[in-house]
Structures are given as C-alpha cells and as structure tokens.
Amino acid sequence: RKTAVVMGLLFVLAYGVAQHDFYPYTPDKARWHYARADSWLRTGELDKARLEAEQMLDEDYSYYMPFRLGHAFAAKGCHALAATLLEKALSPDPDNQPLPYRQDIYFHIGVSLAAANQPEAARAAFEAALHLNPNDARAHNDLGVLLEEAGDVDGALIHYRAAIKAKPGFALAHSNLCDLLGRLGNHAEAIAACEKAAAAEADNPDYRYNLAVQLAAAGQTEKATEHYRATLAIAPRETRAMNNLALLLEEQGLIEEAEALLKQALDNKPDFSLARVNLANIYTKQGKFEQAEALYLAGLQAAPDDVVLRNGIGYHYAARGVMDKARKHYEAALKINAQYDRARVNLIALCVQTEALDAALQHLAFLMEKYPDEPQLLLDAAMVQWKMGNKEDAMEKCRRALEMDPGFAAARRQLQQMDGTLPEAME
C-alpha cells in the first residue's frame, strides 16, 4: 500500500511537470546593487557604496535609483559621481518624464559639477535648467556665481538680478549682488541689495555682516558700527565682525574697546592672522613695541608660513626703523607667496627709503608685468628712475602713465616738474 501511494504521488508530480512550462528566476541585479549602495552610504562606507553604484549603472536600472543615489552622494561630498548618477536619471526621451522633474535634475547636476570644479559643464547644466524653466531663481543665482568667478561681471549681474526678479525675497541672490556691486565700487546699490538680504533673513549674521562691510566702504561709519554690533548680537563669536568693528572703533579713538574686541577675536580663533596684525598695530602705535613683537612671534611660531604675519611683523620693524629685520620678513613673505602684493609694495617702499633703488625697480617691474594697465605703477617707477638720475626713462614712464589715464594729475604734475614746465605757483 505504501508503494502504491508513493507511485501515485510520483505520477501526479510527473503530470504536473508535463503540463506546465518552467520559468527561470531572473534576479533584479540593479535593485540589488542599489540597495547595497544605499546601505553602504548609510554606514559611511563611501568607496564600497561607489562600487555598488557604478555596478548598478551597468544593469537595467530604474531612473529613481540613480536619482536617489545621486542626491545621497552629493550630500556626502562625492560631487563628480553625484553628477554622473543624476545624469543617468534623465530619460533619453524627454517626453517620458515631467518637465519640472527634468529641470530640477539639471539644476542639481549643475550644483554637483560646480562643486567638482567643472565650471563649463556646470554652466551648461544650469543653462539647460533655465531653458526648461526661465524663472528658476536658484539656477540664475548659481549661474551668476560661475560667471562672476570666470570674470564675466555683466553676465553675473544679469543673472543675480534675474534671480531676484523671479524670487524677490531670495536673500542669497541679494547678498551675491551686494558683494559684486561692492567690489565694483557701486556702494549705494550694494547697500540697497544688502539691506534686502538682511530684511529677508533677519537672523542671518552673514547678511548683516555684509551690510556693515558695504556701509564702512561707503564711509558710513556710524551705521557700519551699528550693523557690526547687530551681527555680534546674532553671532557673538563672529570673529570677522569683531575685527572690523575694532578697526572702526580705533578710528573713532575708542582704543580700549577696540583692543578688547581684537583680544576676544584671538581667544575665539587663535589663527586669525588679521586680528593679530591689527592688535599688534595698536600696540605699535602706542609704542608698546615689545608687546607687538611678542604677539607676532607667537603667531609665527604656530604658523611660520603665514604671509600676513610675515608682512605684518616686517611693517612693525620698519615702523621702528629696524630695516634689516623688516626686509628679512618681507622677503620671507614673498618667498612663501610671490603673488602677495602687499609685502612686495612694502618692500619697494623700504628699498626706496634705504636707497636700494635697483631692487625697488626689480619689484616694480614684477608688479607692472602683473598689472600692465595700472598707471600708478608707472608713476612709481618713474619716481625711482628720477631718484637714480635716469631723467629720460622717468619722463617716458610718466608719458605712458598719461596715455593710460589722461586725467592722471599726479603723473602730469611729475612730468611737468621733470621737464621744467611746472608753473611756479604749483612748485
């Protein structure tokens, strides 16, 4: 009987197999790699997550997979891979995806490419986003940043203003417009833009700080002081505001408060070179040379390659008449960074003062090559040539300065003095 039962079961199984086709199991490899990449990302294993994401792209993935992983990798700072993944989230057929979805992806591709230092590709992505949505304030703003960094000031202004037009309360765009206008010397419009940024986000210390910077640049010391104080009320440890406020207070004769602020800035951020230099300058002006020197030397012990400190202590020694030490530190600053113009300018002044005129001319030649359209440098070189007795070379440089800027009164006066045509009343 057992045998009969077993034979019956085998017959049923055989019949079942005979009547049904076999469907092989096909694993979803893309989803498997996606899930593994996501898991590795959550645990911070970026290299392993990267490998899984790259393997996923070799499979038949769904668009949501690179979309989500792209944003996740961007949040982890893996910007180039994020851009690649987000590009893969775009269907070759635009009609298969909603326009807002595609426009947003192009924007985020641009953000990732910009962060990956690929400005041209980022620009193309932002332009693609704006082609789909001309009123994307984010894309206008970020494209403006790229253009500004590339030196296209007019293009940057256009896009910052377009961002503001699309979104009038966009504080970041107002702030970026403010910074650019300020660098162009248009402080009135810069202040107006900064005021709008600060009004849009009243608790943001950066916007309040930027407004104070522009007010100070425009000579509105009282208002600038007010807004630096407002910045510190929002962010009590904001060392930049402490430093800048201290300089304004020093100008107003409030030395003790200025000194206290600079000390506080250094307590909060010991490597803040500018605050250290400004505090040392206060000591130097007060004749507290030992305190100033000790402050510089302490900073240089911690950061011997800090060009700001090297230049600062050089200026300190020059103010004391210790020219050998001043020269040593200026030259050390330029050895660290040959492009640090402030140290070179100070070294030129020292060379002129100590009659090292050939060296002064060499440093001026460096700056004239770097800034070929700067007439002041030609006039400075002319003055050195004049001191050396090279009258023709000096006059030729004055003429070149006037060719660059016909309204350059100092160069015209110097040329007239050199050729003996300066009116007696002006001598």
Secondary structure, 3 states (H helix, E strand, C coil): CHHHHHHHHHHHHHHHHHHCCCCCCCCCHHHHHHHHHHHHHHHCCHHHHHHHHHHHHCCCCCCHHHHHHHHHHHHCCCHHHHHHHHHHCCCCCHHHCCHHHHHHHHHHHHHHHHHCCCHHHHHHHHHHHHHHCCCCHHHHHHHHHHHHHCCCHHHHHHHHHHHHHHCCCCHHHHHHHHHHHHHCCCHHHHHHHHHHHHHHCCCCHHHHHHHHHHHHHCCCHHHHHHHHHHHHHHCCCCHHHHHHHHHHHHHCCCHHHHHHHHHHHHHHCCCCHHHHHHHHHHHHHCCCHHHHHHHHHHHHHHCCCCHHHHHHHHHHHHHHCCHHHHHHHHHHHHHHCCCCHHHHHHHHHHHHHCCCHHHHHHHHHHHHHHCCCCHHHHHHHHHHHHHCCCHHHHHHHHHHHHHHCCCCHHHHHHHHHHHCCCCHHHC
